């Protein structure tokens, strides 16, 4: 009897040791780690799920969320395929809904895919409540800014080059931090004085003459040289439509001059500048009218008439250029009368 009582503690210790050595949850944890070491992440995660389900109150189960998140992040980082990375990261978030690392990597995928608005929402909304990762977030926001800058460059430049103040205002509203927005603010500031804004209109008038003497002249020469009647007529009518569009744009500029804010004494400059722009606009409008073909007009007659009109118009460009240039200079002088002196002044 004494022998049996003495042996009881030894038996209990043996059973406890055996239970510890053969713990099912520890076996599952060991299996999961082995699978992960062998690159079998899906299998390892599945094993962790079994462990968590069957032994939810065990010490091993407490390690499962952290291990699962870590392994899924490692697997996502090891792949370049977004179709592999995204489900890994989404799974990591399920294991740890507060994972800033997983959420930020999902945001990075959106940046890589140039999904700008979705990336912004990811960073500004989805990241709320997640564990902070300041350095990673900073890198991703910088990358997003670069992608957005490249994606919107064309639109920003188009709005900046426009002669319409409403486009400048739209530019400032949509892209307030851009270089083009700074330029637009300066342009809007010049709207307070016609004389301050004078170079914009002068540059536009001079650019039009340059266009007429280069690109537009090439188009005219091409039309006149075309031997196929049908194609030649199409080109001539196309020249008329192009002239009409440009005439309308210049007339709109003249309208801006008429409606422009004026400082005291700028009225004369306004009249002269408007006259210069209307001179160009009217010339192009007349050309457009002359190149418009009546539906019942004989093609030979139309082509002969159009050819004569174009040649006369080309011959008058230089004369018109001089007239407009003089008006532009006169408007500049009217803006700064104190800088001019009478030609007949005596010393």
C-alpha positions as CSV (number, residue, x, y, z in Angstrom):
1,X,0.0,0.0,0.0
2,X,2.8,2.4,0.9
3,X,4.5,1.6,-2.4
4,X,1.4,2.5,-4.3
5,X,0.9,5.8,-2.5
6,X,4.5,6.6,-3.1
7,X,4.3,5.9,-6.8
8,X,1.2,8.0,-7.3
9,X,2.9,11.4,-7.6
10,X,5.3,9.9,-10.1
11,X,2.5,8.7,-12.2
12,X,0.7,12.1,-12.1
13,X,3.9,13.8,-13.2
14,X,4.4,11.4,-16.0
15,X,0.8,11.9,-17.3
16,X,1.2,15.7,-17.1
17,X,4.5,15.5,-19.0
18,X,2.9,13.2,-21.6
19,X,-0.1,15.6,-22.0
20,X,2.3,18.5,-22.5
21,X,4.4,16.6,-25.0
22,X,1.4,15.5,-27.0
23,X,-0.6,18.7,-26.9
24,X,-2.8,18.8,-30.1
25,X,-2.6,22.6,-30.3
26,X,1.1,22.6,-30.1
27,X,1.2,19.9,-32.8
28,X,-1.0,22.1,-35.0
29,X,1.2,25.1,-34.4
30,X,4.3,23.1,-35.3
31,X,2.7,21.9,-38.5
32,X,1.7,25.4,-39.4
33,X,5.3,26.7,-38.9
34,X,6.7,23.8,-40.9
35,X,4.3,24.5,-43.8
36,X,5.3,28.2,-43.7
37,X,9.0,27.4,-43.7
38,X,8.4,25.3,-46.8
39,X,6.6,28.2,-48.6
40,X,3.1,26.7,-48.2
41,X,1.5,29.8,-46.9
42,X,-2.1,28.7,-47.8
43,X,-1.6,25.5,-46.0
44,X,-0.1,27.2,-43.0
45,X,-3.0,29.6,-42.7
46,X,-5.5,26.8,-43.0
47,X,-3.7,25.0,-40.2
48,X,-3.8,28.1,-38.0
49,X,-7.6,28.3,-38.7
50,X,-8.0,24.8,-37.5
51,X,-6.0,25.5,-34.3
52,X,-8.0,28.6,-33.6
53,X,-11.3,26.8,-34.2
54,X,-10.6,23.6,-32.2
55,X,-8.6,25.2,-29.4
56,X,-9.8,28.8,-29.1
57,X,-8.8,29.2,-25.4
58,X,-5.3,27.8,-25.7
59,X,-2.1,29.8,-25.4
60,X,-1.2,28.8,-29.0
61,X,-4.5,30.2,-30.3
62,X,-3.5,33.6,-28.9
63,X,-0.5,33.7,-31.2
64,X,-2.6,32.8,-34.3
65,X,-3.8,36.4,-35.5
66,X,-0.3,37.8,-35.3
67,X,1.3,34.9,-37.0
68,X,-1.3,34.8,-39.8
69,X,-1.0,38.5,-40.4
70,X,2.8,38.3,-40.5
71,X,2.9,35.3,-42.9
72,X,0.3,36.8,-45.2
73,X,2.2,40.1,-45.4
74,X,5.4,38.2,-46.2
75,X,3.6,36.3,-48.9
76,X,2.1,39.5,-50.4
77,X,5.5,41.2,-50.4
78,X,7.1,38.2,-52.1
79,X,4.9,38.5,-55.1
80,X,4.7,41.2,-57.9
81,X,1.3,40.1,-59.1
82,X,-1.5,42.3,-57.7
83,X,-3.9,39.4,-58.2
84,X,-1.8,37.5,-55.7
85,X,-1.0,40.4,-53.4
86,X,-4.5,41.8,-52.9
87,X,-6.2,38.6,-51.5
88,X,-3.2,38.0,-49.2
89,X,-3.5,41.6,-47.8
90,X,-7.3,41.4,-47.5
91,X,-6.9,38.1,-45.6
92,X,-4.4,39.8,-43.3
93,X,-6.9,42.5,-42.5
94,X,-9.5,39.8,-41.6
95,X,-7.0,38.4,-39.1
96,X,-6.1,41.8,-37.8
97,X,-8.7,44.5,-38.7
98,X,-6.4,47.2,-37.3
99,X,-3.4,46.3,-39.5
100,X,-2.0,49.5,-40.9
101,X,0.6,47.5,-42.8
102,X,-2.0,45.5,-44.7
103,X,-4.2,48.5,-45.4
104,X,-1.3,50.7,-46.6
105,X,-0.1,47.9,-49.0
106,X,-3.7,47.8,-50.4
107,X,-3.5,51.5,-50.9
108,X,-0.1,51.1,-52.7
109,X,-1.7,48.6,-55.1
110,X,-4.3,51.3,-56.1
111,X,-1.5,53.8,-56.6
112,X,0.4,51.3,-58.8
113,X,-2.8,50.8,-60.8
114,X,-3.2,54.6,-61.2
115,X,-6.6,54.5,-59.6
116,X,-6.2,57.9,-58.1
117,X,-9.6,58.5,-56.5
118,X,-9.7,55.0,-55.0
119,X,-6.2,55.4,-53.6
120,X,-7.1,58.7,-52.0
121,X,-10.2,57.1,-50.4
122,X,-8.0,54.3,-49.2
123,X,-5.5,56.6,-47.5
124,X,-8.1,59.1,-46.2
125,X,-10.9,56.8,-45.1
126,X,-10.0,53.1,-45.1
127,X,-6.8,53.9,-43.1
128,X,-8.8,55.4,-40.2
129,X,-8.6,53.3,-37.1
130,X,-5.6,51.3,-38.3
131,X,-2.3,51.1,-36.5
132,X,-0.1,54.0,-37.7
133,X,2.9,53.3,-40.1
134,X,4.1,56.9,-40.6
135,X,7.1,56.2,-42.9
136,X,5.2,53.8,-45.1
137,X,2.2,56.1,-45.4
138,X,4.5,59.0,-46.3
139,X,6.1,57.0,-49.1
140,X,2.7,56.0,-50.5
141,X,1.3,59.5,-50.4
142,X,4.4,60.8,-52.2
143,X,4.0,58.1,-54.9
144,X,0.3,59.0,-55.2
145,X,1.1,62.7,-55.6
146,X,3.6,61.8,-58.4
147,X,1.0,59.6,-60.2
148,X,-1.7,62.3,-59.9
149,X,0.7,65.0,-61.2
150,X,1.5,62.9,-64.3
151,X,-2.1,61.9,-64.9
152,X,-3.4,65.5,-64.7
153,X,-0.6,67.3,-66.4
154,X,-2.3,67.4,-69.8
155,X,-5.5,68.8,-68.4
156,X,-3.7,71.4,-66.3
157,X,-1.7,72.6,-69.2
158,X,-4.8,72.8,-71.4
159,X,-6.6,74.9,-68.8
160,X,-3.6,77.1,-68.3
161,X,-3.2,77.8,-72.0
162,X,-6.8,78.7,-72.4
163,X,-7.7,82.4,-72.8
164,X,-10.9,81.9,-70.9
165,X,-10.9,83.2,-67.3
166,X,-13.4,80.5,-66.3
167,X,-10.9,77.9,-67.2
168,X,-8.3,79.6,-64.9
169,X,-10.8,79.5,-62.1
170,X,-11.5,75.9,-62.7
171,X,-7.8,75.1,-62.7
172,X,-7.3,76.8,-59.3
173,X,-10.3,75.0,-57.9
174,X,-9.3,71.5,-59.1
175,X,-5.5,71.7,-58.8
176,X,-4.9,74.4,-56.1
177,X,-1.3,73.3,-55.4
178,X,-0.1,73.0,-59.0
179,X,2.4,75.4,-60.7
180,X,-0.3,76.0,-63.3
181,X,-2.7,77.2,-60.6
182,X,-0.1,79.8,-59.5
183,X,0.1,81.1,-63.0
184,X,-3.7,81.2,-63.3
185,X,-3.9,83.3,-60.1
186,X,-1.5,85.8,-61.6
187,X,-3.6,85.9,-64.8
188,X,-6.8,86.5,-62.8
189,X,-5.0,89.3,-60.9
190,X,-4.2,91.0,-64.3
191,X,-7.9,91.0,-65.1
192,X,-8.2,94.0,-62.7
193,X,-6.5,96.2,-65.3
194,X,-6.7,96.0,-69.1
195,X,-3.2,97.5,-69.4
196,X,-1.8,94.9,-67.0
197,X,-3.5,92.2,-69.2
198,X,-2.5,93.7,-72.5
199,X,0.4,91.3,-73.3
200,X,-2.0,88.3,-73.3
201,X,-4.1,89.8,-76.1
202,X,-1.1,91.0,-78.0
203,X,0.6,87.6,-77.8
204,X,-2.6,86.0,-79.1
205,X,-2.9,88.3,-82.1
206,X,0.8,87.8,-83.0
207,X,0.5,84.1,-82.6
208,X,-2.4,84.1,-85.0
209,X,-0.4,85.8,-87.7
210,X,2.4,83.3,-87.2
211,X,-0.1,80.5,-87.6
212,X,-1.4,82.0,-90.8
213,X,2.0,82.3,-92.3
214,X,3.1,78.8,-91.3
215,X,0.6,76.0,-90.5
216,X,-2.4,77.6,-92.2
217,X,-0.4,78.5,-95.3
218,X,0.8,74.9,-95.6
219,X,-2.8,73.7,-95.4
220,X,-3.8,76.1,-98.1
221,X,-0.8,75.1,-100.4
222,X,-1.8,71.4,-99.8
223,X,-5.4,72.1,-100.9
224,X,-4.4,74.1,-104.0
225,X,-2.0,71.3,-105.0
226,X,-4.5,68.5,-104.7
227,X,-5.3,67.0,-108.1
228,X,-8.2,64.8,-107.1
229,X,-11.3,67.0,-107.4
230,X,-13.3,65.4,-104.6
231,X,-10.4,65.6,-102.2
232,X,-9.6,69.1,-103.2
233,X,-13.1,70.3,-102.5
234,X,-13.0,68.6,-99.1
235,X,-9.8,70.4,-98.2
236,X,-11.1,73.8,-99.4
237,X,-14.2,73.4,-97.3
238,X,-12.1,72.3,-94.3
239,X,-10.1,75.5,-94.6
240,X,-13.3,77.5,-94.5
241,X,-14.4,75.7,-91.3
242,X,-11.0,76.2,-89.7
243,X,-11.1,79.9,-90.6
244,X,-14.6,80.2,-89.1
245,X,-13.5,78.6,-85.8
246,X,-10.5,80.9,-85.4
247,X,-12.6,83.9,-86.3
248,X,-15.0,83.0,-83.6
249,X,-12.1,82.6,-81.0
250,X,-10.7,86.0,-81.9
251,X,-14.1,87.6,-81.7
252,X,-14.5,86.1,-78.3
253,X,-11.2,87.7,-77.3
254,X,-12.4,91.1,-78.6
255,X,-15.5,90.5,-76.4
256,X,-13.2,90.0,-73.4
257,X,-11.5,93.3,-74.1
258,X,-14.9,95.0,-74.3
259,X,-16.0,93.5,-71.0
260,X,-12.6,93.9,-69.3
261,X,-12.2,95.8,-66.0
262,X,-10.6,99.2,-66.6
263,X,-8.6,101.4,-64.5
264,X,-9.0,105.2,-65.1
265,X,-7.5,106.2,-68.4
266,X,-7.6,102.8,-70.1
267,X,-10.6,103.4,-72.3
268,X,-8.5,104.4,-75.3
269,X,-6.3,101.4,-75.1
270,X,-9.5,99.3,-74.9
271,X,-10.9,100.7,-78.1
272,X,-7.6,100.3,-80.0
273,X,-7.0,96.7,-78.8
274,X,-10.5,95.6,-79.6
275,X,-10.2,97.1,-83.1
276,X,-7.0,95.1,-83.7
277,X,-8.6,91.8,-82.7
278,X,-11.8,92.5,-84.7
279,X,-9.7,93.3,-87.8
280,X,-8.2,89.8,-87.6
281,X,-11.5,88.1,-86.8
282,X,-13.3,89.9,-89.6
283,X,-10.6,88.9,-92.1
284,X,-11.0,85.2,-91.2
285,X,-14.7,85.4,-91.1
286,X,-14.7,86.8,-94.7
287,X,-12.5,84.0,-95.8
288,X,-14.7,81.4,-94.2
289,X,-17.8,82.9,-96.0
290,X,-16.0,82.9,-99.3
291,X,-15.0,79.2,-98.9
292,X,-18.5,78.0,-98.0
293,X,-19.9,76.1,-100.9
294,X,-23.5,76.2,-102.0
295,X,-25.0,72.7,-102.3
296,X,-26.0,73.4,-105.9
297,X,-22.8,75.2,-106.9
298,X,-20.8,73.8,-109.8
299,X,-17.6,72.2,-108.4
300,X,-15.4,73.7,-111.1
301,X,-16.8,77.1,-110.4
302,X,-16.4,76.7,-106.6
303,X,-12.8,75.6,-107.0
304,X,-11.8,78.5,-109.3
305,X,-13.5,81.0,-106.9
306,X,-11.9,79.4,-103.8
307,X,-8.5,79.4,-105.4
308,X,-8.7,83.1,-106.3
309,X,-10.0,84.0,-102.8
310,X,-7.1,82.1,-101.1
311,X,-4.5,83.7,-103.2
312,X,-5.8,87.2,-102.6
313,X,-6.1,86.4,-98.9
314,X,-2.5,85.2,-98.6
315,X,-1.3,88.2,-100.5
316,X,-3.0,90.5,-97.9
317,X,-1.6,88.8,-94.8
318,X,1.5,91.0,-94.6
319,X,-0.5,94.2,-95.0
320,X,-2.9,93.1,-92.4
321,X,-0.1,92.1,-90.1
322,X,1.4,95.6,-90.3
323,X,-2.0,97.2,-89.6
324,X,-2.7,95.0,-86.5
325,X,0.9,95.4,-85.2
326,X,0.5,99.2,-85.4
327,X,-2.8,99.0,-83.5
328,X,-1.1,96.8,-80.8
329,X,1.7,99.3,-80.4
330,X,-0.8,102.1,-80.2
331,X,-2.7,100.4,-77.5
332,X,0.5,99.9,-75.6
333,X,1.3,103.6,-75.9
334,X,-2.2,104.5,-74.7
335,X,-1.5,102.4,-71.6
336,X,1.6,104.4,-70.9
337,X,1.2,107.9,-72.3
338,X,3.8,109.3,-70.0
339,X,6.4,107.2,-71.7
340,X,5.7,108.7,-75.1
341,X,6.6,112.1,-76.4
342,X,5.4,114.1,-79.5
343,X,7.4,113.5,-82.6
344,X,7.5,117.2,-83.3
345,X,8.7,118.2,-79.9
346,X,11.6,120.5,-79.9
347,X,14.6,120.4,-77.5
